[in-house]
Amino acid sequence: MKLRGRSIFCTSAMAVAFLVLPVAAYALQFTDITDVSGVGDRGHGQGVAFADVDGDGDLDLYVSNKGGENALFLNDGTGTFVPASREAGDRFDDSGMSMGSCFGDIDNDGDQDLYIVKGGRYEIEANRLLLNENGRLVDVTRKAGVGSKEFTYSAAFADVDNDGFLDLYLANYGVGAKNTLYRNNGDGTFEDVTDTAGVGDRSWSWSAVFSDVNGDGFQDLYVVNGRYPAGEPNHLYMNNGDGSFRDVSSDSGVNDGNWGLGAAFADVDRDGDFDLFVSNYVGSNKLFLNDGSGIFTDGSEASGLADDGWGKGPSFGDVDHDGDLDLYEGDCKLANKLYLNDGSGVFTDMVDQNPALKNETVRTKGTAFADIDNDGDLDLYVVNWGVSNRLYRNDQNDDRFLKIHLKGTVSNADAVGARVSVSSAGKLVGVQEVKTMTGFCSQAPLELHFGLPAVGNYQVDVVFPSGLKASGTYSNGQSITIVEGS
């Protein structure tokens, strides 16, 4: 199905009175469409990354496999995918030990480049950077200087110094391994600035996620660590605004010492700041609530999210369009979970109503929400180990959503790090950031999806990484593109 709303290309505000209409109750329902969609990859899956690789306006899908070929699936616009041929890029099948690969527009030319993580074969295989040239991905690793041979588990792009170019952070794993930050020089090359930036974590790192946790306009960094059997503390690095960071792990309250694998930032209680969920393989999962300044308190038990499984792949999204963010949690031990948010940050596992989402007795890795069929609701892709990955279509099928895509002109072209707030009648509905990596080895789409509590008009406010702002009022059911400074 095609998107039912109009596409709007503007940043100016429209004075339209807010309209509230009665909303019918919807039974949440997901349908397994793996076989008809063509994305049931059966490799030793680790990561999933969504991006519009070929520039045709829909979301394509890249799967990283730890052993065996990686796979790119091109979307035909309806949610049916076609495997890309090997001619789509240099060594494009990329057999090896791939983990959390990541898309990002590193040269600000308007298309999605790809960094392939090749952890697990130290001194044999290096990570690779592929530049998107008119839909074909060309290997520029050597020129760029980012061919790390560490055991990299996950990569993330973010503009850490707000200079308009995406930098690259690597979460590296193993004895003596040090995480790496590459600064983008803006000329196709990168420089290792790990030591001067102060983010060379030497723990056994599994993932790294960025978020502006203190609201100062710069991206902060959270690194998830752990080793068998006891785990080790995670680290939060606060951005100083000049490309350097300070370790505030203990003072902030998020130095969880369990064996962590994945993490995701989201405003779960709708108070305008970004809270933190940590998915633990050993030890219970954690939800840390942000006070807005980057100081967190443990709200795990009260939220209902302190599950003690083998947590791995968390993904946030408003799956039922009630205006708050829900959570899908991959689990390697028992069964995956679908937690619905009551709007205040209290969650209830509703997976029994959609038992296909459980993936029982299956080792789930990365997970991601994305609107793969352009019908306005969030579908779900689940990466599994050694068995078929699964794609679930969300049958919400209503118009209570806004999809927002940003284009940077002064900021980086993807507007990674931009903050978007949606409100009605002065009341905040939600706030989100544009980001690359989240959860475990997973990349959700760059477009932001807001579920809405009612039919009507909503105020959208954007703060780009450059500090430039944009505002507008839009009705529900629309897909909006906002260009910085237009």
C-alpha positions as CSV (number, residue, x, y, z in Angstrom):
1,M,0.0,0.0,0.0
2,K,1.1,3.5,-0.7
3,L,1.2,6.3,1.9
4,R,-2.2,7.9,2.3
5,G,-1.0,11.4,3.2
6,R,0.4,14.2,1.1
7,S,4.1,14.9,0.9
8,I,4.9,18.4,2.3
9,F,8.2,20.2,1.5
10,C,8.4,23.2,3.7
11,T,9.6,24.6,7.1
12,S,7.2,27.5,7.6
13,A,4.4,27.3,10.2
14,M,0.8,27.1,9.2
15,A,-1.7,28.5,11.6
16,V,-4.3,25.8,11.8
17,A,-6.5,25.1,14.8
18,F,-6.0,21.7,16.4
19,L,-8.8,19.3,15.8
20,V,-9.5,16.2,17.9
21,L,-11.7,13.5,16.7
22,P,-12.8,10.3,18.5
23,V,-10.3,7.5,17.9
24,A,-11.4,3.9,17.6
25,A,-9.7,1.1,19.5
26,Y,-7.4,-1.0,17.4
27,A,-6.3,-4.5,18.0
28,L,-2.5,-4.6,17.5
29,Q,-1.7,-7.2,14.9
30,F,1.5,-8.3,13.1
31,T,1.5,-10.7,10.1
32,D,4.6,-12.7,9.2
33,I,5.3,-11.8,5.5
34,T,8.9,-13.2,5.4
35,D,8.3,-15.7,2.5
36,V,6.4,-13.3,0.2
37,S,8.7,-10.4,0.9
38,G,11.9,-12.3,0.0
39,V,14.0,-11.3,3.0
40,G,14.2,-14.6,5.0
41,D,18.0,-14.7,4.9
42,R,19.2,-17.9,6.6
43,G,22.8,-17.0,7.4
44,H,24.4,-16.6,10.8
45,G,22.7,-13.2,11.2
46,Q,24.1,-10.5,13.4
47,G,23.0,-7.1,12.1
48,V,20.3,-5.3,10.2
49,A,20.5,-1.8,8.6
50,F,17.8,0.1,6.8
51,A,18.5,2.8,4.2
52,D,17.4,4.0,0.8
53,V,20.4,2.7,-1.0
54,D,19.2,3.2,-4.6
55,G,17.5,6.6,-4.0
56,D,14.0,5.5,-5.2
57,G,12.3,6.7,-2.0
58,D,11.7,3.4,-0.2
59,L,13.7,1.5,2.4
60,D,16.2,-1.1,1.4
61,L,17.7,-3.7,3.8
62,Y,21.2,-4.9,4.5
63,V,21.9,-8.0,6.6
64,S,25.3,-8.7,8.1
65,N,26.2,-12.3,8.7
66,K,28.9,-13.7,11.0
67,G,30.0,-16.3,8.5
68,G,28.6,-16.5,5.0
69,E,27.6,-13.8,2.6
70,N,26.1,-10.5,3.6
71,A,22.9,-9.6,1.7
72,L,21.4,-6.4,0.3
73,F,17.7,-6.5,-0.5
74,L,16.2,-3.7,-2.7
75,N,12.6,-2.7,-1.9
76,D,10.2,-2.4,-4.8
77,G,8.1,0.2,-2.9
78,T,5.4,-2.2,-1.7
79,G,7.5,-4.2,0.8
80,T,8.6,-6.9,-1.6
81,F,12.4,-7.1,-1.9
82,V,14.8,-8.3,-4.6
83,P,18.4,-9.4,-3.8
84,A,20.9,-7.1,-5.2
85,S,23.4,-8.6,-7.6
86,R,27.1,-8.8,-6.8
87,E,27.6,-6.2,-9.4
88,A,26.0,-3.7,-7.1
89,G,29.3,-3.1,-5.4
90,D,33.0,-4.0,-4.9
91,R,33.2,-7.5,-3.3
92,F,29.6,-6.8,-2.4
93,D,28.7,-10.2,-1.1
94,D,31.5,-9.8,1.4
95,S,31.8,-13.3,2.9
96,G,33.3,-13.1,6.3
97,M,32.6,-12.2,9.9
98,S,30.3,-9.2,9.7
99,M,28.5,-7.7,12.6
100,G,27.0,-4.2,13.1
101,S,27.5,-2.6,9.6
102,C,26.1,0.9,9.2
103,F,25.0,3.4,6.5
104,G,25.8,7.1,6.5
105,D,26.3,9.9,3.9
106,I,30.0,10.5,4.7
107,D,30.6,12.9,1.7
108,N,27.3,14.8,1.9
109,D,26.4,14.0,-1.7
110,G,22.8,12.9,-0.8
111,D,23.2,9.1,-1.0
112,Q,24.0,6.4,1.5
113,D,27.5,5.0,1.9
114,L,28.2,1.8,3.8
115,Y,30.7,0.8,6.5
116,I,31.0,-3.0,6.8
117,V,32.2,-4.3,10.1
118,K,34.4,-7.4,9.8
119,G,35.1,-8.4,13.4
120,G,36.5,-11.7,14.4
121,R,39.5,-12.2,12.0
122,Y,42.2,-10.0,13.4
123,E,45.0,-9.3,11.0
124,I,43.2,-11.3,8.3
125,E,40.3,-9.1,7.3
126,A,39.8,-5.4,7.7
127,N,36.6,-3.3,8.1
128,R,35.5,-1.8,4.8
129,L,34.0,1.6,3.6
130,L,32.0,1.6,0.4
131,L,31.1,4.9,-1.2
132,N,27.8,5.1,-3.0
133,E,28.3,6.3,-6.5
134,N,25.0,6.5,-8.3
135,G,23.7,3.4,-6.6
136,R,26.9,1.4,-7.0
137,L,29.0,0.9,-3.8
138,V,32.7,1.4,-4.4
139,D,35.4,0.4,-2.0
140,V,37.4,3.4,-0.7
141,T,38.7,1.9,2.5
142,R,42.4,2.4,1.8
143,K,42.0,6.1,0.7
144,A,39.7,6.8,3.7
145,G,42.0,5.3,6.2
146,V,39.3,3.4,8.1
147,G,40.4,-0.2,7.5
148,S,40.6,-1.3,11.1
149,K,41.7,-4.9,11.8
150,E,40.4,-4.9,15.3
151,F,37.6,-7.3,16.3
152,T,34.9,-4.7,15.7
153,Y,31.5,-5.7,16.8
154,S,29.5,-2.5,15.9
155,A,30.0,0.8,14.2
156,A,28.1,4.1,14.5
157,F,28.2,7.4,12.5
158,A,27.7,10.7,14.3
159,D,28.9,14.3,13.8
160,V,30.6,14.6,17.2
161,D,32.1,18.0,16.5
162,N,29.1,19.5,14.5
163,D,31.4,20.4,11.6
164,G,28.9,19.1,9.1
165,F,30.6,15.7,8.4
166,L,29.8,12.3,9.9
167,D,32.5,10.8,12.1
168,L,32.8,7.1,12.8
169,Y,33.1,5.2,16.1
170,L,34.0,1.5,16.4
171,A,33.1,-0.7,19.4
172,N,35.9,-3.2,19.5
173,Y,35.9,-6.5,21.4
174,G,38.5,-8.7,22.9
175,V,41.6,-8.7,25.2
176,G,43.5,-5.5,24.9
177,A,41.2,-4.0,22.2
178,K,40.6,-0.3,22.2
179,N,37.6,1.4,20.7
180,T,38.3,3.8,17.9
181,L,37.0,7.3,16.9
182,Y,37.7,8.4,13.3
183,R,37.2,12.1,12.6
184,N,35.9,12.9,9.1
185,N,38.2,15.4,7.4
186,G,35.6,16.3,4.8
187,D,37.8,15.3,1.9
188,G,37.1,11.6,1.8
189,T,39.7,10.8,4.5
190,F,39.4,10.1,8.2
191,E,41.8,10.6,11.1
192,D,42.1,8.5,14.2
193,V,41.4,11.0,17.1
194,T,40.6,8.4,19.7
195,D,43.2,9.5,22.3
196,T,42.7,13.2,22.0
197,A,38.9,12.7,22.1
198,G,39.2,10.5,25.2
199,V,36.9,7.6,24.1
200,G,39.4,4.7,23.8
201,D,37.4,2.4,25.9
202,R,39.5,-0.8,26.5
203,S,36.6,-2.9,27.8
204,W,35.1,-5.7,25.8
205,S,32.7,-3.5,23.8
206,W,29.7,-4.9,22.0
207,S,27.9,-1.8,20.8
208,A,27.9,2.0,21.0
209,V,25.1,4.5,20.6
210,F,25.0,8.3,20.4
211,S,22.4,10.7,21.9
212,D,22.4,14.3,23.3
213,V,21.5,13.4,26.8
214,N,22.0,16.8,28.4
215,G,20.4,18.9,25.7
216,D,23.5,21.0,24.8
217,G,23.3,20.3,21.1
218,F,26.2,17.8,20.9
219,Q,26.1,14.1,20.6
220,D,27.2,12.1,23.7
221,L,28.4,8.5,23.6
222,Y,27.3,5.4,25.5
223,V,29.4,2.2,25.2
224,V,28.0,-1.2,26.1
225,N,30.5,-3.6,27.6
226,G,30.6,-7.1,29.0
227,R,32.6,-10.3,29.2
228,Y,31.8,-13.8,30.5
229,P,30.8,-14.4,33.2
230,A,30.4,-11.3,35.4
231,G,30.3,-8.5,32.9
232,E,32.0,-5.1,33.3
233,P,30.8,-1.5,33.6
234,N,29.3,0.4,30.6
235,H,30.7,3.9,29.9
236,L,28.9,7.2,29.2
237,Y,31.1,9.9,27.6
238,M,29.8,13.4,27.7
239,N,30.7,15.6,24.7
240,N,32.6,18.7,25.6
241,G,31.5,20.5,22.4
242,D,35.0,20.6,20.9
243,G,35.4,17.1,19.7
244,S,36.6,15.8,23.1
245,F,34.7,13.8,25.7
246,R,34.8,13.3,29.5
247,D,33.9,10.0,31.2
248,V,30.8,10.6,33.4
249,S,29.8,6.9,33.8
250,S,29.7,6.8,37.5
251,D,28.3,10.3,38.2
252,S,25.5,9.9,35.6
253,G,24.3,6.6,37.2
254,V,24.5,4.4,34.0
255,N,27.7,2.5,34.7
256,D,25.7,-0.8,34.7
257,G,28.2,-3.6,35.5
258,N,26.3,-6.5,34.0
259,W,27.2,-8.2,30.7
260,G,25.5,-5.8,28.3
261,L,25.0,-6.3,24.6
262,G,22.7,-3.6,23.3
263,A,21.3,-0.2,24.3
264,A,18.8,2.3,23.0
265,F,18.0,5.9,23.9
266,A,14.3,7.0,23.8
267,D,12.0,9.4,25.6
268,V,9.8,6.7,27.2
269,D,8.0,9.0,29.7
270,R,7.4,11.9,27.3
271,D,9.2,14.5,29.4
272,G,11.4,15.8,26.6
273,D,14.7,14.1,27.3
274,F,16.3,10.8,26.2
275,D,16.1,7.9,28.6
276,L,18.3,4.8,28.3
277,F,17.4,1.1,28.0
278,V,20.2,-1.5,28.4
279,S,19.8,-5.0,27.2
280,N,21.8,-7.4,29.3
281,Y,22.9,-10.9,28.4
282,V,23.8,-11.7,32.0
283,G,21.8,-9.7,34.6
284,S,18.5,-8.1,34.3
285,N,17.7,-5.5,31.7
286,K,17.8,-1.8,32.9
287,L,15.8,1.3,32.2
288,F,17.5,4.5,33.3
289,L,15.4,7.7,33.4
290,N,17.0,11.0,32.4
291,D,16.4,14.1,34.4
292,G,17.3,16.2,31.4
293,S,20.8,17.1,32.5
294,G,22.3,13.7,31.8
295,I,21.8,12.3,35.3
296,F,19.9,9.1,35.4
297,T,17.9,7.1,38.0
298,D,17.2,3.4,37.8
299,G,13.5,2.9,36.8
300,S,13.8,-0.7,35.7
301,E,11.5,-2.4,38.2
302,A,8.8,0.3,38.2
303,S,8.7,0.3,34.4
304,G,8.2,-3.4,34.1
305,L,11.3,-3.8,31.9
306,A,13.7,-5.6,34.4
307,D,13.5,-8.9,32.6
308,D,16.2,-11.4,33.5
309,G,16.7,-13.3,30.2
310,W,19.4,-13.2,27.6
311,G,18.7,-9.8,26.3
312,K,20.2,-8.6,23.0
313,G,18.2,-6.6,20.4
314,P,16.1,-3.7,21.7
315,S,14.1,-1.4,19.4
316,F,11.8,1.4,20.2
317,G,8.8,2.6,18.1
318,D,5.2,3.5,18.4
319,V,3.6,0.4,17.0
320,D,0.0,1.1,18.1
321,H,-0.1,4.9,17.3
322,D,-1.1,6.1,20.7
323,G,1.7,8.7,20.9
324,D,4.2,6.9,23.1
325,L,7.2,4.6,22.3
326,D,6.8,0.9,22.7
327,L,9.7,-1.6,22.9
328,Y,10.5,-4.9,21.1
329,E,13.2,-6.9,22.9
330,G,15.2,-9.7,21.3
331,D,16.1,-12.6,23.7
332,C,18.5,-15.4,23.1
333,K,17.2,-17.6,26.0
334,L,13.4,-17.9,26.0
335,A,11.3,-15.7,23.8
336,N,11.3,-12.2,22.4
337,K,9.0,-9.6,24.0
338,L,6.7,-6.8,22.8
339,Y,6.2,-4.2,25.5
340,L,3.5,-1.6,25.1
341,N,3.9,1.7,26.8
342,D,1.0,3.2,28.8
343,G,2.3,6.7,28.1
344,S,4.0,7.3,31.4
345,G,6.9,4.8,30.9
346,V,5.2,1.8,32.3
347,F,5.4,-1.2,30.0
348,T,3.3,-4.4,29.6
349,D,4.5,-7.4,27.6
350,M,1.8,-8.1,25.0
351,V,3.6,-10.6,22.9
352,D,1.1,-13.4,23.7
353,Q,-1.4,-11.5,21.5
354,N,1.1,-11.8,18.6
355,P,2.8,-15.1,19.3
356,A,4.6,-15.2,16.0
357,L,6.8,-12.3,17.3
358,K,8.2,-14.6,20.1
359,N,10.7,-16.5,17.9
360,E,10.8,-19.1,20.7
361,T,13.9,-21.4,20.9
362,V,15.6,-19.1,18.4
363,R,18.6,-16.9,19.1
364,T,17.6,-13.4,18.0
365,K,20.3,-10.8,17.4
366,G,19.5,-7.4,15.9
367,T,16.0,-6.0,15.4
368,A,14.7,-2.9,13.8
369,F,11.3,-1.1,13.1
370,A,10.8,0.4,9.6
371,D,7.8,1.2,7.4
372,I,8.8,-1.1,4.6
373,D,5.5,-0.8,2.6
374,N,4.9,3.0,3.0
375,D,1.5,2.6,4.6
376,G,2.4,4.7,7.6
377,D,2.9,2.1,10.4
378,L,6.1,0.4,11.7
379,D,6.9,-3.1,10.5
380,L,9.5,-5.2,12.2
381,Y,12.6,-7.1,11.0
382,V,14.2,-9.7,13.3
383,V,17.7,-11.1,12.7
384,N,18.1,-14.7,13.8
385,W,21.1,-17.0,14.2
386,G,21.3,-19.9,11.9
387,V,17.6,-19.9,10.9
388,S,15.5,-17.6,8.7
389,N,15.3,-14.0,9.6
390,R,11.7,-12.8,9.9
391,L,9.8,-9.7,8.6
392,Y,6.5,-8.8,10.2
393,R,4.0,-6.5,8.7
394,N,2.2,-4.1,11.1
395,D,-1.6,-4.1,10.3
396,Q,-2.3,-1.0,12.3
397,N,-3.5,0.7,9.0
398,D,-4.6,4.1,10.2
399,D,-3.6,7.7,9.6
400,R,-2.5,8.6,13.1
401,F,1.2,9.2,12.2
402,L,3.7,11.7,10.9
403,K,6.8,10.6,9.1
404,I,9.6,13.2,9.1
405,H,12.7,13.2,6.9
406,L,15.3,15.9,7.4
407,K,17.9,17.1,4.9
408,G,20.9,19.0,6.3
409,T,22.6,21.8,4.3
410,V,24.8,23.4,6.9
411,S,24.7,20.3,9.1
412,N,25.6,16.8,7.8
413,A,23.4,15.9,4.9
414,D,21.6,13.1,6.8
415,A,20.9,15.6,9.7
416,V,22.2,12.9,12.1
417,G,21.9,14.4,15.6
418,A,18.9,16.6,14.8
419,R,16.2,16.8,17.5
420,V,12.5,16.7,16.4
421,S,9.6,17.5,18.8
422,V,5.9,17.0,18.0
423,S,3.2,18.6,20.1
424,S,-0.4,19.5,20.1
425,A,-2.1,22.4,21.9
426,G,1.2,23.0,23.8
427,K,1.5,19.5,25.0
428,L,4.4,17.3,24.0
429,V,3.5,14.2,22.1
430,G,7.1,13.0,21.6
431,V,10.7,13.9,20.9
432,Q,13.2,11.9,18.8
433,E,16.7,12.2,17.3
434,V,18.0,11.3,13.9
435,K,20.6,8.6,14.6
436,T,22.4,5.8,12.8
437,M,23.1,2.8,15.1
438,T,20.8,1.8,17.9
439,G,20.0,-1.4,19.9
440,F,22.3,-4.3,19.0
441,C,24.1,-4.3,15.6
442,S,21.0,-2.5,14.2
443,Q,20.2,0.6,12.2
444,A,16.7,2.0,12.0
445,P,15.7,4.3,9.1
446,L,16.9,7.9,9.2
447,E,13.3,9.1,8.8
448,L,11.5,9.6,12.1
449,H,8.1,8.0,12.7
450,F,5.7,9.6,15.3
451,G,2.5,7.8,16.3
452,L,-0.2,10.3,17.1
453,P,-2.9,10.0,19.9
454,A,-5.7,11.6,17.7
455,V,-6.5,12.8,14.2
456,G,-5.8,16.5,13.8
457,N,-2.9,19.0,13.4
458,Y,0.4,18.9,15.1
459,Q,3.3,21.3,15.7
460,V,6.7,20.1,14.5
461,D,9.8,21.8,15.8
462,V,13.3,20.8,14.6
463,V,16.7,21.8,15.9
464,F,19.5,20.8,13.5
465,P,23.0,20.1,14.7
466,S,24.1,23.5,13.3
467,G,21.6,25.2,15.7
468,L,19.3,26.2,12.9
469,K,15.7,25.7,13.6
470,A,12.5,24.9,11.7
471,S,8.8,24.8,12.6
472,G,5.6,23.9,11.0
473,T,2.1,22.6,11.6
474,Y,1.0,19.5,9.8
475,S,-2.0,17.2,9.8
476,N,-1.8,13.5,10.6
477,G,-1.1,11.0,7.9
478,Q,1.6,12.9,6.1
479,S,5.2,12.3,5.1
480,I,7.2,15.5,5.5
481,T,10.6,16.5,4.2
482,I,12.2,19.5,6.0
483,V,15.3,21.1,4.4
484,E,17.6,22.9,6.8
485,G,17.5,26.7,6.2
486,S,15.1,26.6,3.3
